[in-house]
Amino acid sequence: KAMALKQVSSNKCFEGFQKVFEHDSAELKCKMKFGIYLPPKAETGKCPVLYWLSGLTCTEQNFITKAGFHQAAAEHGLIVVAPDTSPRGCNIEGEDESWDFGTGAGFYVDATEDPWKTNYRMYSYIKDELPKLINANFPTDPERMSIFGHSMGGHGALILALKNPGKYKSVSAFAPICNPIQCQWGKKALGGYLGSDVSKWEAYDATQLVKSYPDSHLDILIDQGKDDQFLSAGQLLPDNFIAACTEQKIPVVFRLQQAMKRVSLNGAYSRLPGYDHSYFFIATFINDHIKHHAKYLNA
């Protein structure tokens, strides 16, 4: 049965519709919004669903207004769902104190610590509640779904795919937090939500999870900007993840995106600035990611 959804906005886009809905989440015990793009094909038949998970400080708006994914999604007939990044307005003490913990920073885990454990259950929300809601209300093919994301959301996409073999047809990420137990963002978030026992953190760390992933039927695509300030700050640690994938023989395509060198008239090279952590970087390569997922979703 269809669950109660309230439409917040609807905009025609590449012959489909970009909509935003609000609903009461049983898992997060608050009102939540999500963006959903319905391609033209959704008017006549069931479509596969691609879930996008955004990064720290984002809402459902960042991806749908900045990534420029609509044309490719329309062409490939994909429904694209972009949820929020955390519960909102739960009146938890300290939820708005810092940008990298609490509001806008759910980290796609199910919290076990007070005062977070009642509401901060983004892992279960993305894994179970949201797909059920989407499948009940929209023309989806529930058997065909994939997941991708950026930064904290890239971490979310990787762990959801690795923890649930066979659930998602494909996975990709832009500049994901690959090894959160080893970086400051991860230590702060996982420590706050899950407590001080580091062995509990490993259940939400892609580099740890890939070591016990049961088979190699997961084609991972990762794009990383070479001039990403958080790469150089040691927050993302893709090398650790790549090494673990290589050891497990899990196929992963890792692309370090840098600008081409420019040759001046006297033959000297000058290095152009490369890609950073922003949505300008995401918009540059989003079509490759949509195509990557379409290959599996439309197979």
N, C-alpha and C positions, 0 to 999 in steps of 0.2 A: 504493500500500500504506500501511496505517496505520503511523505512526511511534510510537516508544515514549513514552507519556505516563503520568505517575504522578498520580493524583487526590489532591489535598491536602485538599480540603473540598467539601461539597455541601450546599446548603440550598434547601429548597422555597421558592419566592417567586412570588406571583401566578400560581399554577398551572404555573409553569416551574421551572427550577433555576438557581441561581447557584452555579457551581463554580469551583474554582481547581485548576490543573494545574501540574506541574513537568516540565521536559524538559531534555535536554542540547542546547545550541545549538551547531551547527557554526559558525555565523557569529561568535558571541561567545565561543566556547570556554569556556563555564561553564554551570552550571545556571541556568535561568531559570524564572520563574513567570508565569502569566497568568491573569486572571479571564475567565470566559466565562459569559454568561447565555444559557440555552437557553429560548426562549419555549415555551408549550404547543404551538404549531404545529409545533415541531421534532420532536414525537413522531410526526407523521403525514406530514410533507413537508419539502422543502428550503426553507430560509429565506435571505434576503439577510443580509449581515454588515456591521455597523457597527463600525469600529475607533475606540477612544478612546485618545488619548495624554495622559498626565498631565504635570504640571509639576515643577519643581525640588523635590527632597527626597522626592517621592512614590514609593510602590511600587504594585503592582497593587491594593492594598487601598483606597486613598483614594476612588477613584471608586465602587467597588462597595459601599462602606459609607456614603458620605456624599451621593452625588448624587441619590438617589431616582428613578432612571430606569426601574426595573423595570416599573412598571405600564404606562407608555407603550410600552415595548419589547414587553411581552406583548400588548398590544392591537394593535400594528402588525405583530406576527410577525417581529421583528428579533432575530437573534443579535447580542449585543454583546460585543466582545472588548476587554479592558483589560490590555495588557502592562505590564511593569515599565519603569522609565525609564532604566535603564543596566545594564551587566553588574554582577555581584555577586561579591565575594570573589576577585578575580583576583590579589590580592597584588602590585598595582602600587604602587611607592613614591609616596606623595602622593595616592593615590586617596581617602583619607578626611580630607584636611586641611581642605577648605572645603566649605560646603554648596552652592555654586553651580558646582562643577567636580569631575569624577570621579564617585564613587558617587552615584547619584540625580540625576545631571546629564549624561546622555549627549548631550543636545541634538539627537538624531536626525540625526547626521552620521556619515560613515565617516571615522574619524581617519586621518591620513597621517603623523603624527609619532610617534616613539618617546617614551615607552614605551606609548603608547595604541593604536597602530594594529593590534595583534594582536587586541584584545578590543573596543575601542570602535567597533563597526560597527552602530550602532543603525539607521541609514538602511536598509542592506541587510536587516537583521533584520526591520524592519517592512514593507519593500517586498516582499521575496521569501520569506524563510524562514518567517515566522509565518503568512502566508496559505496557503502550501503545507501546513503542519502542520495548520492549522484545516480546510482543505478535505479533507485526507486522513482526518481523524478525526471530523468532525461533519457533520450533514445540511445542508450549505450549497449555495447556488447561486453558484458561483465567478464568474459573469458579473455578479453584482450585489453590489457592495461600495461603501461610503462611509467617510468618515473625519472625525473631529472631535477637539478637544482643548482644553486649558487652558494659558495662559501659555507655558512652554517647549513644551508639547504642542500648543498652538494654532499656534505656529511650525512644529512638526513636521507637523501636519495640512496647513497651507497649502503648505509646500514639497513635500510628497509629492504633493499634488494638482497643483501647478503644474509639477513636474518630470516628471510622468507623465500627459500629457493622455489622457483617455478611460479611465484605469484605475479612477478612482472616479466614481460617479454624482453625488456631491455632496460638499460640504465645509462645515464650520462651525467656529467657534472662540469660546471665552470668553477675553477679555483676552489675546489672543496677543501674543507678542514679534514685532512686524511687520517690524522693520528692524534685525536684530541687529548688522549691521556698524557701526551708529551708536550702540549703547548699551553700557553697561559689562558687563552680563551676557554679551552677544554677543561683545564684544571679548575678554573673558577666555576664554570657551569656545572660540570659533573660533580664536583665536590659539594656545591650548594644544593643540587637536586637529589643526589644519590648518597651523600654522606662521605665519610673519609676512607671507606674500604675501596681501594683502587681496583680490586678484582671485580667489583660490581660495575666499575666504569668500562671495563673491557668489553662488556656486552653491547656497548654503544660506540665501539671504536672500529672503523672500517679496516684498519691495518691488522688489528687483532682478529676480527671476524673472518677475514679472507683466508686466514691460516687454517680454519676448520671448515671452509665452504666445501660442500660434499662433491660437487662435480664442476666441470669447466663450461657448462652451458650458460654462460653469461658474458655477453660481449660488451665490455665497458669502454666508453669514450670519455676522455677528460681533456678539456682545454684549460691551459694555464697561461696567463700573461707573464712575459718575462720581466717586465718592470712593475709587477704587482708589489705594492709596498708591504703587504702582509706576507708575501712569499719570503722577501728578504728579512722580515722580522721574525721568521720561524714559526708563524702561526698555522701554516698550511701543510707543510711536510709531505709533499707528494712523493718524494724519493723513497720514503719508508714504505708507502703503500705499493709503489711499483715493484720494489724489491720483494715484498710479500707475495704479490700476484705472480711474479716471475717464478718464484720458488714453488708456488702451487700450480703452475702452468694454467693460470686463469688468463684468458685473452684480455689485454687492456691496450687501448690505443691512447697514448699520452702525447699531447701536442703542446710544446712550449712555444707560444706564439710571440714572435718578435718581428719588428719591422725589418725590411730588407736594408742592406747597407747601400749608401749612396756614394757614388764615385764622383769626385770633383774634377774639374778640367785638368788639373795637374796630376791626376791619377791617385790622389790620396783618398783613403776611405774615411767616411765619417759615419758613426753609428747613429741611426735615427732612434728617437725614444720609442720604446715598445709599448705593449698593451698593459693596462693597469687592472685594478680590481672592480672597475665600474660597469654600469650597464652599457656604456659605449663599447666595451670589450664584448659583452654578451651579445649585443645587437649585431656585431660584426660576424659572429660565428653561429648565430642561432639557427640559421637555415640548415647548416650541416647537422646539427643535433636533431632537428625535426625530421630530416631525411634518414638519419641513423635509426630513429624510433619507428618511422613509417615502414622501413624495410622489414621490421619484425612484426609490427602491429597489423600490417596489411598483407602479410605472407599467406 
